[in-house]
Amino acid sequence: MNETNGTVTEAELHAFADGQLPLTEHARVEAWLRENPEDASTVAAWKAQNAGIKALFAPYEISKETDRALVVSSTSRGNQIAMRRWALAAAAAAIFVVGVAAGHFLPPFAARPELQLAGIETLPRQAQSAFLVYASEVRHPVEVGADQEAHLATWLGKRLNIPDLKVPNLQTLGFQLVGGRLLPVNETPGALFMYEDATGRRITVLIGHNGENETTSFRFANSGPVDTFYWIDGALGYAVTGEISRDMLRQVAELCYKQFPS
């Protein structure tokens, strides 16, 4: 659903569900929902899911006196990076408080929210496609195996122009590196790392460039049995995908976030 008969866009429905839609647009969207029960049901499900996850993570929404120092205005590059990572870390602690379904963003929408969604929302779809193509591959799931991890990091780091790229270590969560490969993400070089647990379940971690240079909190997208946690950190986008429990996938995403460069 990219547009609903050219009257109310999908992005506007997401904004309405998240409470991010401008008040001047509320009446129009509410009228549309009254006349389109299927969309109304979808929006109601989004709201219910948002509320449920907000309640689930409410215990983590704890502020500290030291938080104030993290958001002090500064023009220095170092402080700008610290502020951005603080914002993302806070979002991870209270993950999905606002906006759970694909297409939701924590920052307020502009006058035409669908324009903000267009580029970034391709990331989870590309991650899910890559997972479906490569995770089921038996003989050649990766280009470079785990036995060449150092070479894998150096090779993909050069292709993505990320000198300090590291291959995330997920052993504490029971996932061993299978290897990785180069693949296109948003028509530029991207990286895909693959992991496998003792039962043979696989997950993938995708990295790609984000031309819009946006920054978002953790987001969730679903396509059938395949789930994806993704986030944007400045010029780079990250997506963790698999057919495992959402809680475990969230833990993987948080562990990856801690290890990736800012």
Buried (B, 14 or more C-beta within 10 A) or exposed (E): EEEBEEEBBBBBBBBBBBEBBEEEBEEBBEEBBEEBEEBBEBBEEBBEBBEEBBEBBEEEEEEEEEEEEBEEEEEEEEBEEBBBBBBBBBBBBBBBBBBBBBBBBBEEBEEEBBEBBEBBBBBBBBBBBBBBEBBEEEEEBBBBBBEBBEEBBEBBBEBBEBEEBEBBBBEEBBBEBBBBBBBEBBEEBBBBBBBBBEEEBBBBBBBBBBEBEBBBBBBBBBBEEBBBBBBBBBBBBBBBBBBBEBEBBBBBBBBBBEEBEE
